[in-house]
């Protein structure tokens, strides 16, 4: 193609050589295809699509797919969808809402208008993408403007973008929907040629992915020639990810998949304890190995320390300063609750080499190119293969460079997870991202968004919505229910004017109330979470946000650590936490709910493989060698299962009768399996249990003997009747009730409040519970109510995975062991149960006594 040489020349000027996949992506784009670029972090995937967009602007080309190049054999060589079979190795809140009358359009001095939209899942990526595309656009002499529109964009900048749109707009799913909520949006998008969904693997398994699907359906409906592309790291269901992105475009055949095929070498080095018997056998902080982490920090110019939760991040930052005070000024922290300005400073300082160490969470997992980072340290198991690879890729973050990551186990058995991660990466076993389907809360929000902007005609939008992957199964009756819900409030709420948001005039569905429009714009988005309060100094400087439930435990004068600072609570006013600096070295560390991730199915499989290795006393991995004393103790006390065995332990203590199972399937599956087994056993004999679980197994504890042999004979592991037994065994209604709270917020049933005056968490909870009860009693077929139960089954209990695990267990030989007391395998599960009941001091003392009893012959 004529223009490809311009891109090659520009690359040469940068001292680069384009990869074959980049050349292929440029050709595919310029020939008018939609598709997916599958490339790992640090391979130049941004330019794989950005350059095609810029080249098209340099010399507009025909966009009929398959147009071919002007050189024989110069066409696109992308992979057809049908051949996608092999496997190879958070979040931005909605931006401030515009005024109800604000529209979008182009002023009289406007240029060519908006030509491309680049969707990014987190705002931290936007700046880097803008810089990369703007530099290339300037060097190619296009005279284009590349702009950002996210929740951080000022009202003045948004007004300028409205009057004179940029040629490339980098935005988030929420901000894109806000554009669709503006008056006159069709004119704003009339020259749009392409939409790119960056980090698509991050979006596809969330409701934000559904938001993107719906926005694309509207844009494709207006612009049939629109090209839609995604950029994704490798995941286990690449074919499904493509289908979710493209929707009905798949039926046209006008798409290509472009693979980078650049192998990424990852080296894992575990930081090992000197004495495994003195190392914690339970826990999740990893602090015991802090002294061994210091040499890595000293020998590296820059290091990222990844933690799995924000609380863990705060604790590691504090402990590092205590142990290595010389790091003051060269050590920083980065997580999603810290103010955007502070995070920006950390990113810039790391990029410039000012900082030596940054303790962070998943907030630095993605995209931003920190060239100086030499070392990556992972504290505790990341619980997923893809997440671990993503973090490892932050070192050697250039094409072809080797990535090295240090693994710091939080407790002894996590050493097995290190060996399992290495195997899974070598085997290319990566997680799938399960897409959300039939998310009616997102659909209802979207329909009101279109009604706010100027109205919609349902016959047109129904066909567009049905063309998405998420709603391809929607029926006409369900569509009619959605329209009825937004216009009358539906069967249960038709007596309340507040829920009659949309009016119908001559077949046009629109919002005419300015108040309704404003409230809706403020709530556009699908990111759910507990109510956050803003933390500020009394002087006014913002520090970040913290969850309401944590602050509710504090009284004025109490000291807590946040953003690496010792702070004293002065007062709570409205949704503002006012604090001042404290000189105290001790204080509460905030924790954030929902921070503990379950073990993925791929890592579970690899973990079971390594457990079988231990049963054969195959200590090939260094980590497994270190565990030898622990494994020998487990073998003496009980049993170490191989691939064909399923271990159950049953013993009595002063607490009662302990029954432990070890499926190694992750805590979500174990939660459902534990409740299921407890229910099935209680049908044989009236008996009550307390249930504890971790990622390796679960415990049923009772004060009376448990008829385990009889339960096994009666089919404890049977999959028959599972659909009836699961709802009977768990409090499905309570789990669905908790899930419904987020559904109520997204669908617009519950208004969360105006900026700075958000409703309190408990008020939102009580409001959503009221709706849940009303629908349960009077409208059991309410689509939002049914969705809550579906989400519990699919995402909380992982019912499909539970069923598969039971089938696997049925094919194994059950080993029922009767140890005299607790075993090394049972220890961390029992500690998790105690953690909920005891203070940290009492728990530490109890753990010490349990461990002494365990290792005593």
Secondary structure, 3 states (H helix, E strand, C coil): CCCHHHHHHHHHHCCCCCCHHHHHHHHHHHCCCEEEEECCCCCCHHHHHHHHHHHHHHCCCCCCCCCCCCCCCCCCCCECHHHCCCCCCCCCCCCCCCCCCCECCCCCCCCCCCCEEEECCCHHHHHHHHHHHHHHHHHCCCCCCEEEECCCCCHHHHHHHHHCCCCEEEECHHHHHHHHCCECHHHHCCCCCEEEECCHHHHCCCHHHHHHHHHHHHHHHHCCCCEEEEEECCCCCHHHHHHHHHHHHHHHCCEEEEECCCCCCEEEEEECCCCCCCCCCCCCCCHHHHHHHHHHHHCCCCEEEECCCHHHHHHHHHHHHHHCHHHCCCEEEECCCECHHHHHHHHHHHHHCCCCEEEECHHHCCCCCCCCCCEEEEECCCCCHHHHHHHHCCCCCCCCCCEEEEEECCCCCHHHHHHHHHHHHHHCCCCCCCCCCCCHHHHHHHHHHHHHHCCECHHHHHHHHHCCCCCCCCCHHHHHHHHHHHHHCHHHHCCCHHHCCCEEECCEEECCCHHHHHHHHHCCCCCCCCCEEEEEECCCCEEEEEEHHHHCCCCCCCEEEECCEEEEEEEEECCEEEEEECCCCCCEECCCCCCCCCCCHHHHHHHHHHHHHHHCCCCCCHHHHHCHHHHHHHHHHCCCCCCCEEEEEEEEECCEEEEEECCCCCHHHHHHHHHHHHHHHHHHCCCCCEEEECCCCEEEEECCCCCHHHHHHCCCCCCCCHHHHHHHHCCHHHHHHHHHHHHHHHHCCCCCEECCEECCHHHHHHHHHHHHHHHHHHCCCCHHHHHHHHHHHHHHCCHHHHHHHHHHHHCCEEEEECCCCCCHHHHHHHHHHHHCCCCHHHHHHHHHHHHHHHHCC
